[in-house]
Amino acid sequence: MRNRYENPLCERYASRRMQEIFSPDRKFSTWRKLWVSLAESQKEPGLDISDRQIEAMKEHIYDINYEVAEQREKEVRHDVMAHIYAYGVQCPEAKPIIHLGATSSYVGDNTDLILMKEALVQIKSSLAGVILELARFALTYKSLPTLAYTHFQPAQPTTLGKRATLWLQDLVSDMDTLLSVMSQIKMLGCRGATGTAASFLELFEGDTEKVARLERLIAQKMGFDDIFDVSGQTYPRKLDYNVLSVLSGIAQSAWKFSNDIRLMSHLKEVDEPFEEKQVGSSAMAYKRNPMRSERISSLSRHVISLAQGAAMTASTQWFERTLDDSAARRIYIPEAFLAADSILTLYKNVISNMKVYPEMMRKHLEEELPFMATENILMHCVKKGGDRQLLHEAIREIAVATARDIKETGIKNNLIQRILEDARFNITQAEMDELLDVEKFTGMAKEQAENYSKKILNRFGGEIVTEGAEINV
């Protein structure tokens, strides 16, 4: 039977690696490592803590007695106190000194910082992988002409590679923000109930240097170089918002990408990966819905919404500490990382395996390029001796009539043929073919795609795609 709610992020989407980072085993073993580091760092400046007590604590870092902790929490209604008790049951000789002088935030907040830092390293790695794949894609298709759109209305042509650089640039911006926020993650240290470290100052009989040394030792043991200069009982909740803003930024970039893929799929210019026996619709067997891109859109919406929870928490903290953040943070921090992890996995899958249809792109260009070419046709005919004003009016009449006929009767765009047959223009088929060369309309799209892609590949260590792999039509 499955009669309890299961989180879809874990059951369907997120990687095992990210799930492990936010697992109970990782959380509570990190609590115990922090308690060991606290005891070791208190012993070093002179507190009466024995080697045997520390060794006993180390022996039971990973074999967490959950049943004892859960039963105790039912009685005391306090998760940290319950786990202190459970730890003491396993190593009774160390029981008197576990959590000495600390408050719950010592293990709770420092663990959150450790796990977020580790999770950001995972996100960084995944993001770099997507960036490399996208840069290679952009370089491969740097010269493939495609119709560009503004307001989803036909505009000037571009290349598929140039369009991909717009997606790429967003992700590179996200990477820069991620690196900046990672540098902001510091250890809370051991600050006591209100951030003044009063309890530790009492333990060390007023020796402020020993208290400062205690914090430095704990940070070093837990792999941190720096500690927040000041804090209340907790580390600044502004940091949670900054971290989730990074994940929100990645989600925003991915959502834009997935929307573009969905639109291009509708145009039949690309297909995202589609398995041999995959079903697109329970009713319409012929359907090939872009389900991966739709999933990216859906998960991205969730991540963006979670960042708002962190903003609310940061703005509503009371003085040195309030507990109205606890329940929400247990949900939105892990879920934001799990969802962002899923998004990046999907993004890489789509861009690495996407099917591109150059002939459909050519078809759409041929449908719209005649209208875009009319100014060039006008200039060419004027150079041959034509009257600019008369030719402008002639093009207007023909273009309006052609657009009307296309919409009313569904005929193929025959604007060019109408111009060729109109004696006022005095233009040959060869001259027209030259004017309709699509590369004359893509501007610097090819150069921009090539230069930016190579710049990013060089930055992130990717191999440059050879010219032989370039797709051109």
LOKEMI-992773 format. One record per residue (C-alpha): residue in one letter; x, y, z. Coordinates in steps of 0.25 Angstrom, whole numbers, plus 5000, padded with zeros to 4 digits. Layout:
<type:A; px:X; py:Y; pz:Z>
...
END
This chain:
<type:M; px:5000; py:5000; pz:5000>
<type:R; px:5004; py:5014; pz:4998>
<type:N; px:4995; py:5022; pz:5007>
<type:R; px:5004; py:5034; pz:5010>
<type:Y; px:5008; py:5046; pz:5002>
<type:E; px:5021; py:5045; pz:4994>
<type:N; px:5029; py:5057; pz:4989>
<type:P; px:5029; py:5057; pz:4974>
<type:L; px:5042; py:5064; pz:4974>
<type:C; px:5048; py:5052; pz:4980>
<type:E; px:5040; py:5041; pz:4973>
<type:R; px:5040; py:5047; pz:4959>
<type:Y; px:5050; py:5058; pz:4956>
<type:A; px:5062; py:5061; pz:4965>
<type:S; px:5076; py:5054; pz:4964>
<type:R; px:5080; py:5044; pz:4975>
<type:R; px:5092; py:5052; pz:4978>
<type:M; px:5083; py:5065; pz:4982>
<type:Q; px:5074; py:5056; pz:4990>
<type:E; px:5085; py:5051; pz:4998>
<type:I; px:5090; py:5065; pz:5001>
<type:F; px:5077; py:5068; pz:5007>
<type:S; px:5074; py:5054; pz:5013>
<type:P; px:5072; py:5052; pz:5028>
<type:D; px:5085; py:5044; pz:5029>
<type:R; px:5093; py:5056; pz:5024>
<type:K; px:5086; py:5066; pz:5032>
<type:F; px:5087; py:5058; pz:5046>
<type:S; px:5101; py:5053; pz:5043>
<type:T; px:5105; py:5068; pz:5041>
<type:W; px:5099; py:5071; pz:5054>
<type:R; px:5108; py:5061; pz:5061>
<type:K; px:5120; py:5066; pz:5053>
<type:L; px:5117; py:5080; pz:5058>
<type:W; px:5116; py:5074; pz:5072>
<type:V; px:5129; py:5067; pz:5071>
<type:S; px:5136; py:5080; pz:5065>
<type:L; px:5130; py:5088; pz:5077>
<type:A; px:5135; py:5078; pz:5087>
<type:E; px:5149; py:5077; pz:5081>
<type:S; px:5150; py:5092; pz:5079>
<type:Q; px:5146; py:5094; pz:5094>
<type:K; px:5156; py:5084; pz:5099>
<type:E; px:5168; py:5091; pz:5091>
<type:P; px:5167; py:5104; pz:5099>
<type:G; px:5166; py:5097; pz:5112>
<type:L; px:5152; py:5092; pz:5116>
<type:D; px:5151; py:5079; pz:5123>
<type:I; px:5147; py:5069; pz:5112>
<type:S; px:5154; py:5056; pz:5110>
<type:D; px:5159; py:5049; pz:5098>
<type:R; px:5150; py:5037; pz:5101>
<type:Q; px:5138; py:5046; pz:5101>
<type:I; px:5142; py:5051; pz:5087>
<type:E; px:5145; py:5037; pz:5082>
<type:A; px:5132; py:5032; pz:5087>
<type:M; px:5125; py:5043; pz:5079>
<type:K; px:5132; py:5040; pz:5067>
<type:E; px:5129; py:5026; pz:5067>
<type:H; px:5114; py:5029; pz:5066>
<type:I; px:5114; py:5040; pz:5056>
<type:Y; px:5107; py:5032; pz:5045>
<type:D; px:5099; py:5021; pz:5052>
<type:I; px:5088; py:5030; pz:5056>
<type:N; px:5077; py:5024; pz:5065>
<type:Y; px:5065; py:5030; pz:5059>
<type:E; px:5055; py:5022; pz:5067>
<type:V; px:5061; py:5028; pz:5080>
<type:A; px:5061; py:5042; pz:5075>
<type:E; px:5047; py:5041; pz:5069>
<type:Q; px:5041; py:5036; pz:5082>
<type:R; px:5048; py:5046; pz:5091>
<type:E; px:5043; py:5057; pz:5081>
<type:K; px:5029; py:5053; pz:5084>
<type:E; px:5032; py:5056; pz:5099>
<type:V; px:5040; py:5069; pz:5098>
<type:R; px:5034; py:5075; pz:5085>
<type:H; px:5048; py:5079; pz:5081>
<type:D; px:5056; py:5073; pz:5070>
<type:V; px:5070; py:5077; pz:5075>
<type:M; px:5068; py:5073; pz:5089>
<type:A; px:5063; py:5060; pz:5084>
<type:H; px:5075; py:5057; pz:5076>
<type:I; px:5085; py:5062; pz:5087>
<type:Y; px:5078; py:5051; pz:5096>
<type:A; px:5079; py:5040; pz:5085>
<type:Y; px:5093; py:5043; pz:5083>
<type:G; px:5096; py:5043; pz:5098>
<type:V; px:5089; py:5029; pz:5099>
<type:Q; px:5099; py:5024; pz:5089>
<type:C; px:5111; py:5030; pz:5096>
<type:P; px:5108; py:5032; pz:5110>
<type:E; px:5122; py:5036; pz:5115>
<type:A; px:5120; py:5048; pz:5105>
<type:K; px:5106; py:5052; pz:5109>
<type:P; px:5110; py:5063; pz:5119>
<type:I; px:5118; py:5071; pz:5109>
<type:I; px:5109; py:5069; pz:5096>
<type:H; px:5104; py:5083; pz:5092>
<type:L; px:5112; py:5090; pz:5103>
<type:G; px:5108; py:5105; pz:5103>
<type:A; px:5101; py:5104; pz:5089>
<type:T; px:5087; py:5107; pz:5085>
<type:S; px:5079; py:5100; pz:5074>
<type:S; px:5084; py:5109; pz:5063>
<type:Y; px:5098; py:5104; pz:5065>
<type:V; px:5095; py:5091; pz:5059>
<type:G; px:5082; py:5095; pz:5051>
<type:D; px:5088; py:5108; pz:5044>
<type:N; px:5102; py:5103; pz:5042>
<type:T; px:5097; py:5090; pz:5036>
<type:D; px:5088; py:5098; pz:5027>
<type:L; px:5100; py:5106; pz:5022>
<type:I; px:5108; py:5094; pz:5020>
<type:L; px:5097; py:5087; pz:5012>
<type:M; px:5094; py:5099; pz:5004>
<type:K; px:5109; py:5101; pz:5000>
<type:E; px:5110; py:5087; pz:4996>
<type:A; px:5097; py:5087; pz:4988>
<type:L; px:5102; py:5100; pz:4981>
<type:V; px:5114; py:5093; pz:4977>
<type:Q; px:5105; py:5082; pz:4970>
<type:I; px:5097; py:5093; pz:4963>
<type:K; px:5109; py:5099; pz:4959>
<type:S; px:5114; py:5087; pz:4952>
<type:S; px:5101; py:5084; pz:4946>
<type:L; px:5100; py:5098; pz:4941>
<type:A; px:5114; py:5098; pz:4935>
<type:G; px:5110; py:5085; pz:4927>
<type:V; px:5098; py:5091; pz:4921>
<type:I; px:5106; py:5104; pz:4917>
<type:L; px:5116; py:5095; pz:4910>
<type:E; px:5105; py:5087; pz:4903>
<type:L; px:5098; py:5100; pz:4899>
<type:A; px:5111; py:5107; pz:4894>
<type:R; px:5114; py:5095; pz:4885>
<type:F; px:5100; py:5095; pz:4880>
<type:A; px:5101; py:5110; pz:4877>
<type:L; px:5114; py:5108; pz:4869>
<type:T; px:5109; py:5096; pz:4861>
<type:Y; px:5097; py:5104; pz:4856>
<type:K; px:5103; py:5118; pz:4855>
<type:S; px:5100; py:5119; pz:4840>
<type:L; px:5087; py:5112; pz:4840>
<type:P; px:5077; py:5123; pz:4836>
<type:T; px:5063; py:5123; pz:4843>
<type:L; px:5052; py:5133; pz:4843>
<type:A; px:5053; py:5142; pz:4856>
<type:Y; px:5041; py:5148; pz:4863>
<type:T; px:5037; py:5160; pz:4871>
<type:H; px:5024; py:5159; pz:4878>
<type:F; px:5023; py:5145; pz:4872>
<type:Q; px:5021; py:5152; pz:4858>
<type:P; px:5031; py:5150; pz:4847>
<type:A; px:5042; py:5159; pz:4847>
<type:Q; px:5056; py:5159; pz:4841>
<type:P; px:5064; py:5146; pz:4839>
<type:T; px:5074; py:5141; pz:4849>
<type:T; px:5082; py:5128; pz:4851>
<type:L; px:5078; py:5117; pz:4860>
<type:G; px:5092; py:5118; pz:4866>
<type:K; px:5090; py:5133; pz:4869>
<type:R; px:5077; py:5130; pz:4876>
<type:A; px:5083; py:5119; pz:4884>
<type:T; px:5094; py:5130; pz:4889>
<type:L; px:5082; py:5138; pz:4896>
<type:W; px:5079; py:5125; pz:4904>
<type:L; px:5094; py:5123; pz:4907>
<type:Q; px:5096; py:5138; pz:4911>
<type:D; px:5085; py:5136; pz:4922>
<type:L; px:5091; py:5124; pz:4928>
<type:V; px:5105; py:5130; pz:4928>
<type:S; px:5099; py:5142; pz:4936>
<type:D; px:5093; py:5132; pz:4945>
<type:M; px:5107; py:5125; pz:4947>
<type:D; px:5113; py:5139; pz:4950>
<type:T; px:5102; py:5141; pz:4961>
<type:L; px:5104; py:5127; pz:4967>
<type:L; px:5119; py:5129; pz:4968>
<type:S; px:5116; py:5143; pz:4975>
<type:V; px:5106; py:5137; pz:4985>
<type:M; px:5115; py:5125; pz:4988>
<type:S; px:5126; py:5135; pz:4993>
<type:Q; px:5115; py:5140; pz:5003>
<type:I; px:5113; py:5127; pz:5010>
<type:K; px:5120; py:5127; pz:5023>
<type:M; px:5120; py:5119; pz:5036>
<type:L; px:5110; py:5124; pz:5047>
<type:G; px:5120; py:5120; pz:5057>
<type:C; px:5115; py:5118; pz:5072>
<type:R; px:5108; py:5131; pz:5076>
<type:G; px:5099; py:5126; pz:5087>
<type:A; px:5084; py:5131; pz:5089>
<type:T; px:5085; py:5145; pz:5084>
<type:G; px:5098; py:5145; pz:5076>
<type:T; px:5106; py:5151; pz:5087>
<type:A; px:5114; py:5138; pz:5090>
<type:A; px:5111; py:5141; pz:5105>
<type:S; px:5110; py:5126; pz:5109>
<type:F; px:5123; py:5123; pz:5103>
<type:L; px:5130; py:5135; pz:5109>
<type:E; px:5125; py:5129; pz:5122>
<type:L; px:5131; py:5116; pz:5119>
<type:F; px:5144; py:5122; pz:5117>
<type:E; px:5144; py:5131; pz:5129>
<type:G; px:5143; py:5144; pz:5121>
<type:D; px:5154; py:5141; pz:5111>
<type:T; px:5149; py:5147; pz:5098>
<type:E; px:5161; py:5142; pz:5090>
<type:K; px:5158; py:5128; pz:5094>
<type:V; px:5144; py:5130; pz:5089>
<type:A; px:5149; py:5136; pz:5076>
<type:R; px:5158; py:5124; pz:5075>
<type:L; px:5147; py:5114; pz:5078>
<type:E; px:5139; py:5119; pz:5066>
<type:R; px:5151; py:5119; pz:5056>
<type:L; px:5155; py:5105; pz:5060>
<type:I; px:5140; py:5100; pz:5058>
<type:A; px:5140; py:5107; pz:5044>
<type:Q; px:5153; py:5101; pz:5040>
<type:K; px:5148; py:5087; pz:5044>
<type:M; px:5136; py:5089; pz:5036>
<type:G; px:5143; py:5094; pz:5024>
<type:F; px:5140; py:5108; pz:5024>
<type:D; px:5149; py:5120; pz:5023>
<type:D; px:5141; py:5131; pz:5029>
<type:I; px:5130; py:5134; pz:5039>
<type:F; px:5119; py:5144; pz:5039>
<type:D; px:5124; py:5156; pz:5046>
<type:V; px:5111; py:5158; pz:5054>
<type:S; px:5098; py:5151; pz:5056>
<type:G; px:5086; py:5149; pz:5064>
<type:Q; px:5084; py:5135; pz:5069>
<type:T; px:5083; py:5131; pz:5054>
<type:Y; px:5091; py:5135; pz:5042>
<type:P; px:5084; py:5146; pz:5033>
<type:R; px:5072; py:5141; pz:5026>
<type:K; px:5076; py:5150; pz:5015>
<type:L; px:5086; py:5139; pz:5011>
<type:D; px:5075; py:5129; pz:5008>
<type:Y; px:5068; py:5139; pz:4999>
<type:N; px:5081; py:5142; pz:4992>
<type:V; px:5083; py:5127; pz:4990>
<type:L; px:5069; py:5124; pz:4985>
<type:S; px:5070; py:5136; pz:4976>
<type:V; px:5081; py:5129; pz:4969>
<type:L; px:5072; py:5117; pz:4967>
<type:S; px:5061; py:5126; pz:4963>
<type:G; px:5070; py:5132; pz:4952>
<type:I; px:5073; py:5119; pz:4947>
<type:A; px:5059; py:5115; pz:4946>
<type:Q; px:5055; py:5128; pz:4939>
<type:S; px:5066; py:5125; pz:4929>
<type:A; px:5061; py:5111; pz:4927>
<type:W; px:5047; py:5115; pz:4926>
<type:K; px:5050; py:5125; pz:4915>
<type:F; px:5058; py:5114; pz:4908>
<type:S; px:5047; py:5104; pz:4909>
<type:N; px:5036; py:5113; pz:4904>
<type:D; px:5044; py:5116; pz:4892>
<type:I; px:5046; py:5101; pz:4889>
<type:R; px:5031; py:5099; pz:4891>
<type:L; px:5028; py:5110; pz:4881>
<type:M; px:5038; py:5104; pz:4871>
<type:S; px:5032; py:5091; pz:4873>
<type:H; px:5019; py:5096; pz:4869>
<type:L; px:5026; py:5102; pz:4857>
<type:K; px:5031; py:5088; pz:4854>
<type:E; px:5045; py:5094; pz:4853>
<type:V; px:5051; py:5085; pz:4865>
<type:D; px:5047; py:5073; pz:4873>
<type:E; px:5052; py:5070; pz:4887>
<type:P; px:5056; py:5056; pz:4890>
<type:F; px:5045; py:5046; pz:4888>
<type:E; px:5046; py:5031; pz:4892>
<type:E; px:5042; py:5020; pz:4882>
<type:K; px:5030; py:5016; pz:4890>
<type:Q; px:5027; py:5029; pz:4897>
<type:V; px:5013; py:5033; pz:4897>
<type:G; px:5010; py:5048; pz:4894>
<type:S; px:4995; py:5048; pz:4898>
<type:S; px:4985; py:5038; pz:4904>
<type:A; px:4975; py:5042; pz:4894>
<type:M; px:4982; py:5046; pz:4881>
<type:A; px:4992; py:5036; pz:4878>
<type:Y; px:4999; py:5044; pz:4867>
<type:K; px:5003; py:5055; pz:4877>
<type:R; px:5018; py:5058; pz:4880>
<type:N; px:5016; py:5068; pz:4891>
<type:P; px:5029; py:5075; pz:4896>
<type:M; px:5027; py:5069; pz:4910>
<type:R; px:5041; py:5071; pz:4915>
<type:S; px:5041; py:5086; pz:4912>
<type:E; px:5027; py:5087; pz:4918>
<type:R; px:5033; py:5080; pz:4931>
<type:I; px:5044; py:5091; pz:4931>
<type:S; px:5034; py:5102; pz:4930>
<type:S; px:5026; py:5095; pz:4941>
<type:L; px:5037; py:5093; pz:4951>
<type:S; px:5043; py:5107; pz:4948>
<type:R; px:5030; py:5113; pz:4952>
<type:H; px:5031; py:5106; pz:4965>
<type:V; px:5045; py:5110; pz:4968>
<type:I; px:5042; py:5125; pz:4965>
<type:S; px:5030; py:5124; pz:4975>
<type:L; px:5039; py:5118; pz:4986>
<type:A; px:5049; py:5130; pz:4985>
<type:Q; px:5037; py:5138; pz:4990>
<type:G; px:5036; py:5130; pz:5002>
<type:A; px:5051; py:5133; pz:5006>
<type:A; px:5048; py:5148; pz:5003>
<type:M; px:5036; py:5148; pz:5013>
<type:T; px:5045; py:5141; pz:5023>
<type:A; px:5056; py:5151; pz:5022>
<type:S; px:5047; py:5163; pz:5023>
<type:T; px:5039; py:5158; pz:5036>
<type:Q; px:5050; py:5154; pz:5045>
<type:W; px:5048; py:5160; pz:5059>
<type:F; px:5060; py:5165; pz:5066>
<type:E; px:5071; py:5154; pz:5069>
<type:R; px:5062; py:5142; pz:5066>
<type:T; px:5048; py:5137; pz:5063>
<type:L; px:5043; py:5123; pz:5060>
<type:D; px:5033; py:5126; pz:5049>
<type:D; px:5043; py:5123; pz:5039>
<type:S; px:5046; py:5109; pz:5043>
<type:A; px:5035; py:5101; pz:5037>
<type:A; px:5035; py:5109; pz:5024>
<type:R; px:5051; py:5107; pz:5022>
<type:R; px:5050; py:5092; pz:5024>
<type:I; px:5041; py:5092; pz:5011>
<type:Y; px:5046; py:5103; pz:5002>
<type:I; px:5061; py:5102; pz:5003>
<type:P; px:5062; py:5087; pz:5000>
<type:E; px:5051; py:5088; pz:4989>
<type:A; px:5057; py:5099; pz:4982>
<type:F; px:5070; py:5092; pz:4981>
<type:L; px:5063; py:5079; pz:4977>
<type:A; px:5055; py:5086; pz:4966>
<type:A; px:5066; py:5094; pz:4961>
<type:D; px:5074; py:5081; pz:4960>
<type:S; px:5063; py:5075; pz:4952>
<type:I; px:5062; py:5087; pz:4943>
<type:L; px:5077; py:5086; pz:4939>
<type:T; px:5076; py:5071; pz:4936>
<type:L; px:5064; py:5073; pz:4927>
<type:Y; px:5071; py:5085; pz:4920>
<type:K; px:5083; py:5077; pz:4917>
<type:N; px:5075; py:5066; pz:4912>
<type:V; px:5067; py:5074; pz:4902>
<type:I; px:5079; py:5083; pz:4897>
<type:S; px:5088; py:5071; pz:4895>
<type:N; px:5078; py:5062; pz:4888>
<type:M; px:5069; py:5072; pz:4880>
<type:K; px:5065; py:5069; pz:4866>
<type:V; px:5066; py:5081; pz:4857>
<type:Y; px:5059; py:5082; pz:4843>
<type:P; px:5066; py:5092; pz:4834>
<type:E; px:5056; py:5090; pz:4823>
<type:M; px:5044; py:5095; pz:4831>
<type:M; px:5052; py:5107; pz:4835>
<type:R; px:5055; py:5109; pz:4820>
<type:K; px:5040; py:5108; pz:4817>
<type:H; px:5036; py:5118; pz:4828>
<type:L; px:5047; py:5128; pz:4822>
<type:E; px:5041; py:5126; pz:4808>
<type:E; px:5028; py:5129; pz:4813>
<type:E; px:5032; py:5143; pz:4819>
<type:L; px:5045; py:5147; pz:4812>
<type:P; px:5038; py:5153; pz:4800>
<type:F; px:5032; py:5163; pz:4809>
<type:M; px:5045; py:5166; pz:4816>
<type:A; px:5052; py:5167; pz:4803>
<type:T; px:5043; py:5178; pz:4797>
<type:E; px:5052; py:5190; pz:4801>
<type:N; px:5064; py:5183; pz:4795>
<type:I; px:5056; py:5181; pz:4782>
<type:L; px:5052; py:5195; pz:4782>
<type:M; px:5066; py:5200; pz:4784>
<type:H; px:5072; py:5191; pz:4773>
<type:C; px:5061; py:5195; pz:4763>
<type:V; px:5063; py:5210; pz:4766>
<type:K; px:5078; py:5208; pz:4763>
<type:K; px:5074; py:5202; pz:4749>
<type:G; px:5067; py:5215; pz:4746>
<type:G; px:5053; py:5213; pz:4752>
<type:D; px:5045; py:5224; pz:4759>
<type:R; px:5046; py:5222; pz:4774>
<type:Q; px:5032; py:5228; pz:4777>
<type:L; px:5025; py:5220; pz:4766>
<type:L; px:5032; py:5207; pz:4770>
<type:H; px:5029; py:5209; pz:4785>
<type:E; px:5014; py:5210; pz:4781>
<type:A; px:5015; py:5198; pz:4772>
<type:I; px:5021; py:5190; pz:4783>
<type:R; px:5011; py:5194; pz:4793>
<type:E; px:4999; py:5190; pz:4784>
<type:I; px:5005; py:5177; pz:4781>
<type:A; px:5009; py:5174; pz:4795>
<type:V; px:4995; py:5177; pz:4801>
<type:A; px:4988; py:5169; pz:4790>
<type:T; px:4998; py:5157; pz:4793>
<type:A; px:4996; py:5158; pz:4808>
<type:R; px:4981; py:5158; pz:4806>
<type:D; px:4981; py:5146; pz:4797>
<type:I; px:4989; py:5138; pz:4806>
<type:K; px:4980; py:5140; pz:4818>
<type:E; px:4967; py:5139; pz:4810>
<type:T; px:4970; py:5127; pz:4801>
<type:G; px:4982; py:5121; pz:4807>
<type:I; px:4991; py:5122; pz:4794>
<type:K; px:5006; py:5121; pz:4795>
<type:N; px:5013; py:5134; pz:4796>
<type:N; px:5015; py:5139; pz:4781>
<type:L; px:5019; py:5153; pz:4784>
<type:I; px:5032; py:5151; pz:4776>
<type:Q; px:5026; py:5145; pz:4764>
<type:R; px:5016; py:5157; pz:4763>
<type:I; px:5028; py:5166; pz:4764>
<type:L; px:5035; py:5159; pz:4753>
<type:E; px:5023; py:5159; pz:4744>
<type:D; px:5021; py:5174; pz:4746>
<type:A; px:5028; py:5182; pz:4735>
<type:R; px:5029; py:5194; pz:4744>
<type:F; px:5041; py:5187; pz:4752>
<type:N; px:5049; py:5183; pz:4740>
<type:I; px:5056; py:5172; pz:4748>
<type:T; px:5061; py:5158; pz:4744>
<type:Q; px:5060; py:5145; pz:4751>
<type:A; px:5075; py:5144; pz:4753>
<type:E; px:5075; py:5158; pz:4759>
<type:M; px:5064; py:5154; pz:4768>
<type:D; px:5070; py:5141; pz:4773>
<type:E; px:5083; py:5150; pz:4777>
<type:L; px:5074; py:5159; pz:4785>
<type:L; px:5067; py:5148; pz:4792>
<type:D; px:5080; py:5141; pz:4797>
<type:V; px:5076; py:5139; pz:4812>
<type:E; px:5090; py:5142; pz:4817>
<type:K; px:5088; py:5157; pz:4813>
<type:F; px:5077; py:5158; pz:4823>
<type:T; px:5083; py:5151; pz:4835>
<type:G; px:5093; py:5162; pz:4838>
<type:M; px:5104; py:5158; pz:4848>
<type:A; px:5097; py:5147; pz:4854>
<type:K; px:5107; py:5136; pz:4849>
<type:E; px:5119; py:5144; pz:4854>
<type:Q; px:5112; py:5148; pz:4868>
<type:A; px:5108; py:5133; pz:4870>
<type:E; px:5122; py:5128; pz:4867>
<type:N; px:5130; py:5139; pz:4875>
<type:Y; px:5121; py:5137; pz:4887>
<type:S; px:5121; py:5122; pz:4887>
<type:K; px:5136; py:5121; pz:4886>
<type:K; px:5138; py:5131; pz:4897>
<type:I; px:5129; py:5123; pz:4906>
<type:L; px:5135; py:5109; pz:4902>
<type:N; px:5148; py:5115; pz:4905>
<type:R; px:5144; py:5120; pz:4918>
<type:F; px:5138; py:5107; pz:4923>
<type:G; px:5148; py:5098; pz:4917>
<type:G; px:5140; py:5092; pz:4905>
<type:E; px:5145; py:5087; pz:4892>
<type:I; px:5143; py:5096; pz:4880>
<type:V; px:5134; py:5089; pz:4870>
<type:T; px:5141; py:5088; pz:4857>
<type:E; px:5136; py:5095; pz:4845>
<type:G; px:5132; py:5082; pz:4838>
<type:A; px:5121; py:5080; pz:4848>
<type:E; px:5115; py:5093; pz:4845>
<type:I; px:5101; py:5092; pz:4840>
<type:N; px:5098; py:5102; pz:4828>
<type:V; px:5087; py:5103; pz:4818>
END
